[in-house]
Amino acid sequence: MDDIRFKIAEAARMAGVSPSTLRLWETQDLIQPIRTPKGQRLYDRALVDRLKTISWLRSEKGLNPAAIRESLRGEPVAVEPEITSFEPEEAGDPASFPVGLKIRRLRREAGKTLEAVAQKTGVSVSQLSTFERTSQGLSFTALHEVASCLGTTVASLSGQEQGQGGESLIRDGKWPSWPATSSGVAIQVLAEGRNQMECNRFQLAPGASSEGAYQHAGEEFIHMLSGSLEIILDGDCFFELHTGDSFYFESRRPHSWRNTSSSETVLIWINTPATF
């Protein structure tokens, strides 16, 4: 039955949005529903397909209304496949997914759009979209903010919390590595499992940094193995660390860091409890 028409609540459900969103899109000239003589809004199948396309362009491409109108010009519009909770590349064990795919999965399960996460974290929609596809393009700080927004931690996304804890023996040079998401920052796990402490080995290329400050619950301890590191607490407390130095601070204080050496800096970094 090609002439079937849906009321606004039905059309909104099929498009995965609220009726109020459809009314907003109407004021933005994205969609013009069929009107009954009494003014009731109705949507045929072609309009519902258009609604799905608008929803996809908004949530997955991060386009604003003007860009969506531009994209929809020259109809008929090719509707993208409906977004589902599990796409083909998401088959298998979620623990083995690239970190960007884990972020996308968590975002969708939370019912959050790219725009919503971007507004909450200060990360641009384009950066977030690129990261979900490639696991690249977010700074250390930005990744922490996105993880926090989605109710998880960077350590959990990186697979550090796999296992039940207890004993963990890792031989010299055999450390599991976090996915390389930030330029010049390599992180190796020194103790695997769901432990109270996150024990990591950081290798920082010259100039590598957190690219901004972040904060979370807990305490932190750093021991310098080689090179130099500048730690900034609260935006105005500067500490210069060198080979052999140790440093403790409370994680709730906004902190940022960068390698101030002209060579690689290597350090041991411990967080407790596991909140990073």
C-alpha positions in Angstrom: 0.0 0.0 0.0 2.0 2.9 -1.4 -0.6 5.5 -0.3 -0.3 4.8 3.4 0.3 7.8 5.5 1.7 8.0 9.0 0.9 10.4 11.9 3.7 12.5 13.3 4.3 10.2 16.3 4.6 7.1 14.0 6.9 9.0 11.5 9.1 10.2 14.3 9.5 6.7 15.8 10.4 5.3 12.3 13.0 8.1 11.9 14.4 7.5 15.4 13.6 11.1 16.7 10.9 12.8 18.7 7.8 14.5 17.3 9.1 17.8 18.5 12.2 17.3 16.4 10.0 16.8 13.3 8.2 20.1 14.1 11.6 21.8 14.4 12.8 20.4 11.1 9.6 21.8 9.5 10.4 25.3 10.8 14.0 24.8 9.4 12.5 24.0 6.0 14.0 20.5 6.0 10.6 18.7 5.6 7.1 19.7 4.7 4.5 17.2 5.8 1.2 16.6 4.1 -1.6 18.6 5.8 -5.2 17.4 6.3 -8.0 20.0 6.0 -7.8 20.3 9.8 -4.1 20.9 9.7 -3.0 17.5 11.0 0.5 16.5 9.9 0.9 13.3 7.8 3.9 11.6 6.3 3.9 9.2 3.3 6.7 6.7 2.7 8.8 9.1 0.7 8.6 11.7 3.5 9.6 9.1 6.0 12.6 8.1 3.9 13.5 11.8 3.8 13.2 12.0 7.6 15.6 9.0 7.9 18.1 10.8 5.6 17.9 14.0 7.6 18.4 12.1 10.8 21.4 10.3 9.4 23.0 13.5 8.0 22.5 15.2 11.4 23.6 12.4 13.7 26.3 10.7 11.7 27.6 13.5 9.4 27.1 16.3 11.9 25.6 18.6 9.4 23.7 21.7 10.4 20.3 22.6 8.8 21.8 24.7 6.0 24.2 21.9 5.1 21.4 19.3 5.2 19.3 21.4 2.9 22.2 21.7 0.5 22.8 17.9 0.7 19.1 17.2 0.0 18.9 19.3 -3.1 18.4 17.5 -6.4 16.0 14.9 -5.2 15.2 12.1 -5.3 17.4 11.6 -2.3 19.3 8.4 -1.9 18.6 7.2 1.6 21.5 5.8 3.6 21.1 2.4 5.2 19.4 2.7 8.6 21.8 2.8 11.4 21.6 -0.2 13.6 23.2 -1.1 16.9 25.5 -3.6 15.2 26.9 -2.9 11.8 28.9 -5.5 9.8 32.3 -4.2 11.0 31.0 -4.5 14.6 30.7 -8.3 14.4 32.8 -10.3 16.8 34.2 -9.7 20.2 33.7 -6.0 21.2 36.9 -6.1 23.3 38.8 -6.6 20.0 37.3 -3.5 18.3 39.5 -0.5 17.4 39.0 2.2 20.0 37.2 4.5 17.6 34.6 1.8 16.9 34.2 1.2 20.6 33.5 5.0 21.0 30.9 4.8 18.2 29.2 1.7 19.7 29.0 3.3 23.2 27.7 6.6 21.8 24.9 4.8 19.9 24.0 2.6 22.9 23.7 5.8 25.0 21.4 7.3 22.4 23.8 10.3 21.9 24.4 12.0 18.5 27.8 13.2 17.3 26.6 16.8 17.9 25.6 16.0 21.5 28.9 14.5 22.4 30.7 17.3 20.6 28.9 20.0 22.6 29.5 18.2 25.9 33.3 17.6 25.3 34.3 20.6 23.1 35.6 18.2 20.4 34.4 19.2 16.9 31.8 16.9 15.1 34.3 16.3 12.3 37.1 15.3 14.7 34.8 12.9 16.5 33.4 11.4 13.3 36.9 10.9 11.9 38.0 9.3 15.2 35.1 6.9 15.2 36.1 5.7 11.7 39.9 5.7 12.0 40.8 5.8 15.8 43.0 8.8 15.0 42.7 12.5 15.4 41.9 13.1 19.0 44.4 14.4 21.5 45.0 12.6 24.8 42.9 15.1 26.6 40.0 15.0 24.1 39.9 11.2 24.2 39.6 11.4 28.0 36.7 13.9 27.7 34.9 11.8 25.2 35.4 8.6 27.3 34.1 10.4 30.4 31.0 11.7 28.5 30.2 8.1 27.5 30.6 6.8 31.0 33.9 4.9 30.5 37.6 5.4 30.8 40.5 5.6 28.4 42.1 2.5 30.1 38.9 0.5 29.6 38.7 1.6 25.9 42.3 0.5 25.5 41.7 -3.0 26.9 43.8 -2.5 30.0 40.9 -3.7 32.2 40.5 -7.1 30.6 40.9 -9.9 33.0 39.9 -10.1 36.6 43.1 -8.8 38.2 45.2 -10.7 40.7 48.7 -11.6 39.6 50.1 -9.9 36.5 53.5 -10.7 35.2 54.8 -8.9 32.1 58.3 -9.6 30.9 60.7 -6.8 30.0 59.8 -5.4 26.5 56.7 -7.5 26.2 54.3 -4.8 27.4 50.9 -4.7 25.8 50.4 -1.3 24.1 47.4 1.1 24.1 46.2 2.0 20.6 48.2 4.8 19.2 45.6 7.5 19.0 47.7 10.6 19.8 50.7 11.7 17.9 54.0 11.0 19.6 52.4 9.3 22.6 53.0 5.6 23.1 51.6 3.9 26.3 52.5 0.4 27.4 50.6 -1.5 30.1 52.7 -2.6 33.1 50.0 -4.5 35.0 47.0 -6.1 33.3 43.5 -6.7 34.7 40.9 -4.8 36.7 43.2 -3.5 39.3 43.0 -0.5 41.7 46.1 0.9 40.1 46.6 1.7 36.4 50.3 1.2 35.9 51.7 2.4 32.5 54.9 3.2 30.8 54.8 6.3 28.7 57.1 7.0 25.7 56.8 10.6 24.6 58.4 11.9 21.4 60.0 15.4 21.5 57.2 18.0 21.9 54.5 15.4 22.5 51.9 16.6 25.0 48.4 16.1 26.5 47.2 19.0 24.3 45.1 20.4 27.1 44.3 19.8 30.7 42.0 17.1 32.1 41.0 15.9 35.6 39.3 12.9 37.2 39.0 11.2 40.6 42.1 9.6 42.2 45.8 10.1 42.8 48.8 9.9 40.4 52.4 9.1 40.7 55.1 9.6 38.1 58.7 8.3 38.1 61.0 9.6 35.3 63.2 7.0 33.6 64.7 9.4 31.0 64.2 12.8 29.5 62.2 15.7 30.8 58.6 16.4 31.4 56.7 19.6 32.3 53.6 19.1 34.5 51.1 22.0 34.9 48.6 21.8 37.7 45.6 24.1 38.0 46.8 26.0 35.0 49.5 28.0 36.8 51.6 25.6 38.9 54.6 24.4 36.8 56.9 21.5 37.6 59.9 20.4 35.6 60.8 16.7 36.0 64.0 15.1 34.9 65.6 11.6 34.9 65.2 10.0 38.3 62.6 12.4 39.6 59.3 11.3 41.2 56.1 13.3 41.4 52.8 12.8 43.2 49.5 14.8 42.8 45.8 14.5 43.2 44.0 13.7 39.9 41.1 16.0 40.6 43.4 19.0 40.0 43.4 20.0 36.3 46.7 18.7 34.8 48.5 18.8 31.5 51.9 17.8 30.4 54.5 17.9 27.6 57.9 16.5 26.8 60.3 19.4 27.1 63.3 17.4 26.0 64.8 17.3 22.5 64.8 13.5 22.7 62.3 10.8 23.8 61.0 11.0 27.4 60.2 7.7 29.1 58.4 7.5 32.5 56.3 5.3 34.7 52.8 6.7 35.4 50.5 5.2 38.0 46.8 6.2 38.6 44.8 4.9 41.5 41.9 4.1 41.6 41.4 3.1 38.0 39.6 6.3 36.8 41.6 7.5 33.8 
